[in-house]
Amino acid sequence: DNKSLIAFILVVLLGGSNSVAIRFSNLELAPFWGAFLRLMPAALIYWAILIFRKMDLPTFKDSAVIAINGFISTGVGFALLYWGLQTVPVSLATVVISTGPLFTLVLAVLHRLESFRIQSLIGGLIAFSGLAIAINAQPGGRELIPGIIALLIGALISAEGNIIFKIYSVNSNPVSINALSLFSAAVFLGIASFFTQETWNLPSTSAGWTALAYLIIFGSVLMFYLFVYVLTRWTASSASYSILLFPLVATVFAALLANETITLPFILGGVIVLLGVWVGAFYAKPKTGA
């Protein structure tokens, strides 16, 4: 439906620009601490909405699963994302992260949440080839390998988290899901920051404050609500295809704001990724799977 499609497009735009904002945040804040400062205020905003609108939480069992899943998948996923973006360029990082839908596709079938479709596999393979081209088009070296591995592991963990959210979103609403998951994720990040002895400070420049404010309001509160909204209406693998489009948005913003270079091979890889998204998620999509 049109509302879900609009929400999907907004998720792509917000998610793609988030990585650039994180790079600016990492310039002044330690990675785990910066992620904590982003997610804890966003979680408290969701709790305020939940209380003000007198909305009910899911059952105790569902609430516990959502909170634990947020602690593990969202918390660990964001820790790895922020840590990896300290060294990996934004354009390359979002390409690596966009392997998430491929993980989601496999995990959704393993969880018996979706049926295997050869069309999705073909679309995934096309997208993967585009990702390979895009990755090879970016300059880098051995110093990027740890960050790339961290981002890949984070994409896998986040994909499993999305599957769990999909299973327990049937009887829940986006506000309660995000209130529970983001708060528990922030707790994990706070613990990680404490045990790694990071410096706890606030941004000292207008650019740092702008990046943090954007990540809280637009990159967390709005984007997570929209993503859960799409996730409750589309299949898990279709919703996760938004991640495949992040590199295209991130590359444009990285070029404009972070002075990263856009190369022709990277653009070619992005076009192939888009083709894979269209084939795997939208072309002749069965109505029962929307």
C-alpha positions in Angstrom: 0.0 0.0 0.0 1.0 3.6 -0.5 1.6 4.4 3.2 4.0 1.4 3.6 5.8 2.4 0.4 6.3 6.0 1.6 7.5 4.7 5.0 9.9 2.4 3.2 11.3 5.3 1.1 11.8 7.5 4.2 13.6 4.6 6.0 16.0 4.5 3.0 16.7 8.2 3.2 17.1 8.4 6.9 19.0 5.2 7.2 21.4 6.1 4.4 22.2 9.5 6.0 22.7 8.0 9.5 26.1 6.6 8.7 27.4 10.1 7.8 26.0 11.5 11.0 27.7 8.7 13.0 31.0 9.6 11.4 30.6 13.2 12.7 29.5 11.9 16.1 32.6 9.6 16.2 34.9 12.6 15.8 34.0 13.9 19.3 32.5 10.9 21.1 33.8 7.4 21.8 31.8 4.9 19.7 29.9 3.0 22.5 29.2 6.2 24.4 28.1 8.0 21.3 25.7 5.2 20.5 24.4 5.3 24.1 23.8 9.1 23.9 21.8 8.4 20.7 19.6 5.5 21.8 18.8 6.4 25.4 17.1 9.7 24.7 15.3 8.1 21.8 14.1 5.3 24.1 12.9 7.8 26.7 10.9 9.7 24.0 9.2 6.4 23.1 8.4 5.7 26.8 7.0 9.3 27.1 4.7 8.7 24.1 3.7 5.3 25.5 2.8 6.8 28.9 1.1 10.0 27.6 -1.1 8.0 25.1 -1.8 5.4 27.8 -0.7 2.6 25.4 -0.4 -0.9 26.7 2.8 -3.0 26.6 2.7 -6.5 25.0 2.3 -9.5 27.2 5.1 -10.1 29.8 6.5 -12.9 27.6 6.5 -10.8 24.5 7.9 -7.8 26.3 10.7 -9.9 27.8 11.7 -11.3 24.4 11.6 -7.9 22.7 13.8 -6.4 25.5 16.3 -9.2 25.4 16.4 -9.1 21.6 17.0 -5.4 21.7 19.8 -5.8 24.3 21.5 -8.4 22.1 20.7 -7.6 18.5 20.2 -3.9 18.6 22.8 -3.2 21.3 25.5 -5.4 19.8 24.6 -4.4 16.3 25.0 -0.6 17.1 28.2 -1.2 19.0 29.8 -2.9 16.0 28.4 -0.3 13.6 29.8 2.7 15.6 33.1 0.9 16.1 33.5 -0.1 12.5 32.6 3.5 11.3 35.7 4.8 13.1 37.9 3.5 10.2 35.7 2.3 7.3 34.5 5.1 4.9 30.8 5.7 5.0 30.2 4.7 1.4 32.0 1.4 1.9 30.5 0.8 5.3 26.9 1.1 4.1 27.7 -1.3 1.2 29.0 -3.9 3.8 25.9 -3.3 6.0 23.6 -3.8 3.1 24.4 -7.5 3.1 21.8 -7.6 5.9 18.9 -8.5 3.6 20.8 -11.5 2.3 21.2 -12.7 5.9 17.6 -11.9 6.6 16.4 -13.9 3.6 18.2 -17.0 4.8 17.2 -16.6 8.4 13.6 -16.0 7.6 13.5 -19.3 5.8 15.3 -21.1 8.6 12.8 -19.7 11.1 10.0 -20.8 8.8 8.7 -17.3 8.7 8.8 -17.1 4.9 8.8 -19.7 2.2 11.9 -20.1 0.0 11.5 -18.3 -3.4 14.0 -18.8 -6.2 13.2 -15.2 -7.3 14.5 -13.8 -3.9 17.6 -15.9 -4.3 18.3 -14.6 -7.8 17.7 -11.0 -6.6 20.0 -11.6 -3.7 22.8 -13.0 -6.0 22.4 -10.0 -8.4 22.6 -7.6 -5.4 25.6 -9.4 -4.0 27.5 -9.0 -7.3 26.7 -5.3 -7.2 28.0 -5.1 -3.7 31.2 -6.8 -4.7 31.8 -4.3 -7.5 31.0 -1.4 -5.1 33.4 -2.7 -2.5 36.2 -3.2 -5.0 35.7 0.4 -6.2 36.6 1.8 -2.8 40.1 2.6 -1.7 41.3 0.8 1.4 43.9 -1.4 3.0 44.5 -3.9 5.6 43.6 -1.4 8.3 40.0 -1.6 7.1 39.6 -5.3 7.5 38.8 -5.3 11.3 36.1 -2.7 10.7 34.6 -4.5 7.8 34.4 -7.8 9.8 32.7 -5.9 12.6 30.2 -4.5 10.2 29.5 -7.9 8.7 28.9 -9.5 12.1 26.7 -6.6 13.1 24.7 -7.0 9.9 24.2 -10.7 10.7 23.2 -10.0 14.3 20.8 -7.2 13.2 19.2 -9.5 10.6 18.4 -12.1 13.3 17.0 -9.4 15.5 14.7 -8.2 12.7 13.4 -11.8 12.4 12.6 -11.9 16.1 10.9 -8.5 15.9 8.9 -9.7 13.0 7.7 -12.7 14.9 6.7 -10.7 18.0 5.4 -7.6 16.2 2.0 -9.2 15.3 0.5 -8.4 18.7 2.6 -5.3 19.4 2.8 -1.7 18.1 5.9 0.2 16.9 6.0 2.5 19.9 6.1 -0.3 22.5 8.6 -2.4 20.5 11.0 0.6 20.2 10.5 1.7 23.8 11.5 -1.8 25.0 14.2 -2.6 22.5 16.0 0.8 22.3 16.1 1.1 26.1 17.6 -2.3 26.6 20.1 -1.6 23.7 21.1 1.6 25.4 21.7 -0.3 28.6 24.0 -2.7 26.7 25.9 0.2 25.2 26.3 2.0 28.5 27.7 -1.2 30.0 30.1 -1.7 27.1 31.2 1.9 27.3 31.9 1.6 31.1 33.9 -1.6 30.8 36.0 -0.3 27.9 36.7 2.8 30.0 35.6 5.3 27.3 35.5 9.0 28.1 32.0 10.2 28.9 31.6 13.7 27.4 29.3 15.8 25.4 29.9 17.3 21.9 31.9 20.5 22.0 31.1 21.8 18.5 27.9 22.7 16.7 28.5 20.0 14.1 28.7 17.4 16.9 25.5 18.6 18.5 23.7 18.7 15.1 24.8 15.1 14.3 23.7 13.8 17.7 20.3 15.6 17.5 19.7 14.3 14.0 20.6 10.8 15.1 18.2 11.0 18.1 15.2 12.5 16.4 15.3 11.5 12.8 17.8 8.7 12.7 16.3 6.8 15.7 12.8 7.9 16.8 11.4 8.5 13.3 13.3 5.9 11.4 12.8 3.0 13.9 9.1 3.7 14.0 8.9 3.7 10.2 11.0 0.6 9.9 8.8 -1.4 12.4 5.7 0.0 10.7 7.0 -1.5 7.4 8.1 -4.7 9.1 4.6 -5.3 10.4 3.1 -5.0 7.0 5.7 -6.5 4.7 7.7 -9.7 4.9 10.9 -9.5 6.9 13.1 -10.0 3.8 11.2 -7.3 1.8 11.4 -4.8 4.6 15.1 -5.4 5.0 15.8 -4.6 1.4 15.7 -0.9 2.5 19.2 -1.6 3.8 20.4 -2.4 0.3 19.6 1.1 -0.8 21.4 2.8 2.1 24.8 2.9 0.2 23.3 5.1 -2.6 22.0 7.7 -0.2 25.0 7.5 2.1 27.4 8.0 -0.8 25.7 11.2 -1.9 25.7 12.6 1.6 29.3 11.4 2.2 30.4 13.2 -0.9 28.6 16.4 0.0 29.4 16.5 3.7 32.4 14.3 4.4 34.3 14.9 1.1 34.3 11.2 0.1 34.9 10.5 -3.6 32.2 8.9 -5.8 33.6 6.7 -8.5 32.0 5.3 -11.7 32.6 1.6 -10.6 30.8 2.4 -7.3 27.8 3.9 -9.2 27.8 0.8 -11.4 27.7 -1.4 -8.4 24.9 0.6 -6.9 22.8 0.2 -10.1 23.3 -3.5 -10.0 22.2 -3.5 -6.3 19.0 -1.7 -7.3 18.3 -4.3 -10.0 18.7 -7.0 -7.4 16.3 -5.3 -5.0 13.7 -5.0 -7.8 14.0 -8.6 -8.8 14.2 -10.0 -5.3 11.6 -7.9 -3.5 9.2 -6.2 -5.9 9.0 -7.9 -9.3 5.9 -10.1 -9.5 5.7 -10.1 -5.7 2.9 -12.4 -4.6 0.0 -10.5 -3.0 0.0 -12.8 0.0 3.6 -11.7 0.9 3.0 -8.0 1.0 
